[in-house]
Every structure is written in C-alpha cells, then in structure tokens.
Amino acid sequence: MIEGILFDMDGVLIDSEPVILHAAMSYFSDLGVQVQPEDFTPFIGAGDKRFLCGVAEKYGLSIDFEQARHTLFAYYDQYAQDRGPMPGVHRFLTNARKAGLKLALATSAAKMKAEMNLKAIGLTEADFDEVVTGDRIRRNKPNPDIYQLSALNMGLPTDQCLVIEDAINGIRAGKAAGCEVCAVQTTFNVSELAEAGADYILSSLDAFEDFSTLKQFNSLLASLKGSDERTVFGANKVLVAASPLMGEEQLLAIAVEEAYETRKHAYTPYSEYKVGASVVSSATNRVYSGCNVENSSYGATICAERNAVLHAIAAEGALGVSKVVVVSEDAPPAPPCAQCLQVLAEFSRPETEIHLVDVAYAEGRGGVHQVYRFADLLPHPFIFPSMRS
C-alpha cells in the first residue's frame, strides 16, 4: 500500500521548464553564445547544474556553476513571478493531507530555486513532511539517491512511496529507488513517459479524482494501473483530447481558414499550382498548416500536406491526426498525392477525416467541399511491421 508521496517540483507542481529554459538561454546570451532550446532537452530533470553545464560542455565552455547560479537564478526569479501552480495541485495536496499520506518534496533544484517556486505557487516547506533539494545529495537524477533519502527521512520503505514526476530522468530515478512512479504530461508525451517506465500516466494532477482516505487513494491508483487510454494512429499511440470547447464545426472552419491562408505563401515558380493544407492534432485539437514548396530538382518538392505534418511534429512530437484539410483551385478539389497519403498513414486512423475544398468554398462563395475517410483514399497503407498494433 502506498503511504507516502514524493513530489518532483519542476513540471509537477509548477510549469517551470519554460522559465528555467528562458533563464538559461539569457545566461548564455550574456556570454555571447546563442544556444538552442533543444540543447537542454537531454538534461531536463537532472538538476540545474547539469542543465546549465551540460549545454556549456556542448559549446566548449567551462563554467563555474557556483558563480553562474547567481545570474541564472536572478533571471529565474524575474521570469517565475507570473507562474502559478499546475492544475489540481492544491486540491490534490489537500486530499493527500486529509487521507494521512506522508508528503515529501524531492527536487533536483537548488534550495534557492525551490523557495522561489514554492512562493510562486503559494506553498511553503511546512506543507511537506520532508524537503530534499539538489544541494543535499551528491548524485542527482537519474540516480535514485534523492528519492531514497526522502523516503528514509519520512520513515517509509521506498516500495510504499509513489513518485510523481514529469521528466524521463526523474522517472528512471524513481524506478531505480524501488518506488512506483506516476508521470504527468507536462514535458514529455505519453509514449516517452511509458517507455521510461512510468507505472501510471496522467494529463495533470487535476485528472486524479478526490479522495479522503488511504484506502480510497490506493483504490484510485490501482484503477489506473496498466491502463492505456492512448489511441492508435498509424504507427503511433496518442492520448486523444476531449471534444474541443469550440465544437467540431468551428474547429473544421479554423482548419479550412488556416489551410486557405497558408496556401497564399506557397512557393510555386514552376507549376504556379498553389496548395494549402492543415492537420488537426488529436492530442491537443491544435491546427497546423503548410503549403507546397517547389524545387528546381522536382523530386525535392514538398507538398502542402507533408509540410503541415512536419509543422505539427516539430511542435508536438508523436502525432495523431484527426482531420486533414486540403485547399486547391481544382474542381473537384485535389486529393493528397500517393506520397503524402503514405506519410499521413504514419499518423492517421482509417476514420481520419480528409476534407477536400476548393478556393471558392474556403472564401465562402459556395464551391465544393468533399469529405473522405482516410481508408477511402489509401485502404492498405504500409506500416513498419514492428509498429503495427
């Protein structure tokens, strides 16, 4: 039975990853070094020292973290002031205290940063039975030390503790410590969290139902064990978002408008045939658009549909497509080419909607709007054998 909860902080209690990223990039900018956001991804959850120094090493820099931390945290404090708690944090903590669970804050961050975060979300160290920061351990995540020490100080064996994490390094640390791990989808997607070893995956703590006893908490936790609510889209599994608040018709209208507007930027000096496309992410209901980009070497031309898919993947990673919109001047409107259909097959379900519209329809002047299921256009796509479900 789980009797204690060990909370990571960044990305679990506060969405601070964008803040520390902004602060670290500002620090490097002061040094005259232009780093990229993706440089920091391997070091998420490994502590602020590794987060900063790991990127410094990539660029051939040697920095003294004890000196650098003052500039880093000055920027962090400035940027963190407007951050509030993650959804459901206060309700979950209230329920946990009511149920008699022991609570620890186990963050790789330095104590100075932890205090800034707690202040930003309206909590104090007194809200936890134990607080362990990165300053108190020699080996940070993905090593298990911080979670082992937190459990020990609360007088609990690690197998009676639940770690709540958002980062791959933190999940590995929790599992190495012998704890069960619940991951929240702040920083990484469901597939990445599952592959790292998370026992449970939630969109946020707000997704956990109310409880008032240890028995209720453990029953709710058990109900999540082994469940996988992700839906197969081609070669990917994606957690599908709830229906958009705006409604499906308005979402489609936005997708048509995005495809239409993006079409205007098509680069077509050879064919003068402009196409705009958009895809709707099933995980977020966000719309991503693209246009066709021709090339002197015709084989290097990128179609609008593939451009939209690449745009979505750059923003979200593993993708599930619920709708595709293609805008062209043809009558009837042109469908995706075979190559685009094969690319879309990687991220689509047989019932994914393909909306083909002409310019007149997109401009509200009547026109043609045809709707197909993906399987109607490509009934037998190739999916790599090991990825088939």
N, C-alpha and C positions, 0 to 999 in steps of 0.2 A: 504493500500500500504506500502511495506517495504521501509523505507528511511534511515535506519541505519544498519550496520553490526557489531556484537560483536564477535570478534575472540578469541577463545581459542588459546593458543600458542603451547604447547607441543602436538605433534601428528597432528597438523593442519598446522602450519607454518614451523615447523621443526620436523623431526622424532627424537625426543629426548628421547623417552621412553627407548630405549636400553641404552642411555647414563646415565640417572639417575639411571637405574637399576644397571648398572655396577658400578657407583659411590657408591650407597648404599651398594651393596654387598662388595665392597672394604672397606667401613667404618666398616661393621660388622666383616669382616675378621681381621681388625686391633684389634678388641675387642676379637678375638679368637672364634667367633661364626660363624659357617658355615650355612648360610641361603640358602633357595632355591628360584629360580626365581618366582615360583608360589605363594610364600608367599606374594608377593607385589600386585598381581592382584586385590584383593578387594579394594585397596587404590589408584588405578590409577585414576587421575583426582580430587583427594580430597585434593591436596596441598602437598608440600614437607614435612611439619611437620607430617601430618598424614601418608604419605607414609613411612617415616622412623620410627616414633614412633609406628605406628600400628603393624609393624613387630616386633619391640622391645618388645612390650607387649606380643606377641605370645610366645616369647622365655624367658619371665620372666625378661626382662631387664627394668630398669628405666633410661632413658637418658634425659639430658637437651638439648633440640633442639637448643637453642640459642648458646650453646657451640659446639654441634655436627655439626651445619650447616657450620661452617668454614672448617672443614675437608671434609664434604660432597661436598661443592661447590668447594673446591680446586681440588678434584678428578673430579668433573663435568667439570670444566673449562679445565682441561687437556684432557679429553676424547671428549669434544664437538668441539674442534678446526677443526676437519675434516668434520663436518656435514654441509651440505648446506641446502637451503630451500627445502621444499616439492615441488613436481612437480606442476607447474602452479601458484605458489604463487605470483610472481612478476607481471605476466600478469594479474591475477585476481585483484590485488591491483591497477594496472594502469587503468584497465577498471572501477573499482569502483570509483576512483577519477574522472575520465572523466565523469562518469554518475552523479556525485554530491552526491553520498552516503556519509553519515557520518560514520566514522570508529573508532571503539574502540578496544583496546587490553585488554581483560579481562582474566587474567591468575591467577590461584591459586598459581603460583610460587612466591617466594620472589623476590623483585626488583633486587637483586644482580644476581639471576639466569636469570631473564628476560633480563637483559642487556647483559649477556653472549650469550643468544640465539639470540638476535637481531643482535649483532655483527657477529655471526657465519653465519647468513643468509643475511647479507648486508642491514639491515634496522636499523632505529633509532626510538626513541619515536616520533620524529617530523613527521613520516609517518602516525601517527594516530591523530585523533581529541582528543582522551581521552585514557589514560593508567591507568588501575586499576590492581594492583598486590595483592597477598595474604596478604601482610603486612597491607593493608588499610582496611581490613574487619575483623570482629570478628568471623563470621560463614562462613566457606568455603563450596564449593560444596560438597554434592548435594543440599545445601541450595541455595536459589535464590539471595542472597544479592549482589554478585559480578555483576550479570547481571542487577539487578535493579539499582544499583549505577551507572553503566556505562551508561545506557540509560538516567537516570536522569541528569547526568552531560553533556550529549550531547543535552539535551532539547527535548528528544523524549519519547513518551509513549512506554512501552515495546511491545505492540502489533504492533508497527511499526518497530520493530527490528528483525533481523534474527541472531540467534546464530549459529556459525559454530563450531562444536565440534567433538571430536573423541572418547570420553570416556563416559561410562554409567553414572557416577556421574555428568558429565557436561551436558549431555542431560537432566537429571532429573532437574538439576538446571535451565536450560533454560526454560523448560516447566513450572516449578513452578513459574518462573518470569513472565510468560504470553507471552513469545516470541515464534515465530516459530523457529524450530531447523533443521538445515541441518547437517547431520553427514557424516564424511569421514571415509573410511575403513582402517585406519592406525593401530588401536589397537584391534578392535573387529570386528566380522563378521556381515554380513547383518542382520541375524536373531536376534542377540543380540541387534543391534542398533535399529531395528524396534520395538522389544519388549520393549525397554526403552522409546519409544515414539517419535523417530525422525520422523519429517514430510517429510524430503527428505533425500536420501542417495546417495552419490557419491563415486566413487572409489578414487578420489582426486579432488582438485580444478582445476586441468588440464582438467577434464571432463566437466567443465562448459564452454559453448560457449562464444565467445566475445560479449560484449555489450558496448554501449556508452551513453545510456540514462536510466533514472529511469524506463521508460515505458518498454524498451527492457529487462532490468534486471527482472522486475516483471513478464513479459510475459514468459521469460525463466524459472523462478522459478515456475510459475503456470503450465507449461508443465510437470514439474516433480511431481507435487502434486498427491499423490495417485497412482503413477505408481509403479509397482513392476516387475522389469525385471528379477527376480530370476526364475530359472527353477526347477521344482520338480524332485528330485532324491529320490525315495523311500519315506522315512519319513522326508526328508529334502528339504529346498529350498535354492538353491545356485546360486549366480551370476556367469554366465558362462564367462570364459575368451575368448578373441578373439582367432582366429586361431594362433597356435604357429608360430613364425617367422621362425623356422627351417623347418616347413612343417610337415604334418601328418605322412609321411613315415619315416622321420628321428626320429620323436618322438616315433613312434612304435619301430623303431630299438633300440632306447635307452632303452625303456621299456623291450624289449627282452633281451638286454645285462645285464640290472640290475637284472632281474629275474634269468638269467643264472649264473651270478657271485655270487649272494646271495645263490643260490642253493648249492654251494660248501661248505657253512657253516652249512648246515642242520645237526641237531643232531638226528641221527637215529641209535642208537646202537642195537635196537631190530629188526627192519624190514630191515635196510640198504636200504630203499627206499627214495631217496632224491628228494625233490620237491622245486622249486623256483618259486616265483610269484611276480608280480608287479601290482600296480594300478596307473592310471593316474588321477590326480585331475582335475576336470572340471573347478575349480575356478582359478587354477594357472598354469595348464599344467605341474606341477611337478610330478616326478615319485617317488613312494615309494615302496620299495621291502621288502620281507620277505621269510623265509624258514620254513620248518616244524621242530618242536621241540617235540620229543617224551618224554614219561614219563613212569616210572615203573608202575604207575597207568594209564593204557591205555586211560581211559576217559579224563585224563588231558592233553593229547597230543594236540598241537596247529598246525593246518595246515598252510601251507605257505600263502594261500590266506587270512586267517584271520590275520595272522601276518603282512602282508602288509597293510591291512586295519587299524590295530591298530597303525602301524607306521605313517600312513597318518593322523589319527585323533589326535595323540599326537602332530603333527606339526601344523595342521590347524584347528582342531575342527570340526564343522559340515562339512560334506563331501559329494561331488557328484563325482561319478566315471564315467569317460568317456570310459576308456579301462581297461581291465584286461588281463594280460599275465600269463600263467602257463607253466612252463618248466618241463618236466619229461622225463624218459627214455622209457616210454611205446610207443608202436606202435599199433594203433594210440595213440596220446598223451592223457593223463588222464584229464578228466574234473574235476572241483571242486566237492567235495562231497556235499551231501544234506545240511549238517550243514553249510558249507561255503557259499553255494548258498543263504541260508536264511539270513546269516549275510550280504552278498553282497546286498541282496534285500533292506536292510535298506538305501543303499547309491547309488543304481543304477536305471537307467531308463530301460524300456523294450528294447530300442535300444542300450543300452550299449554294446560295443563290447567285446566279450570273445575270446581271441586268445590262442589256444592250440598248443604248439610246442614241438617237441622232441629235444633232445640234439644235434642231427646231424644238425638240422635246425639252432639252436642257434649258432652252431660253423661254420656255413656257408658251410656245407658239404651236401647240398641237404636237405634230411629229409622231415618232414611233418609239415605243418602249416595249421591248421583248424580254421575257424572263425565262431562264432555263435553270434546271438543276445542273450542278457540275457534272454529274454522271451522264446527263443527256449529251454533253459535249465531248467528254472523254470517259467512256464507260469502263475502260480497263487500263488505268494508269500504271506505270511501273513504280513500285515502292521497293527499296532495297530489302531483300528477304529478312534480314535480322531486325528490321524496323516495322515489319508488318504485325498488326495486332489481331 
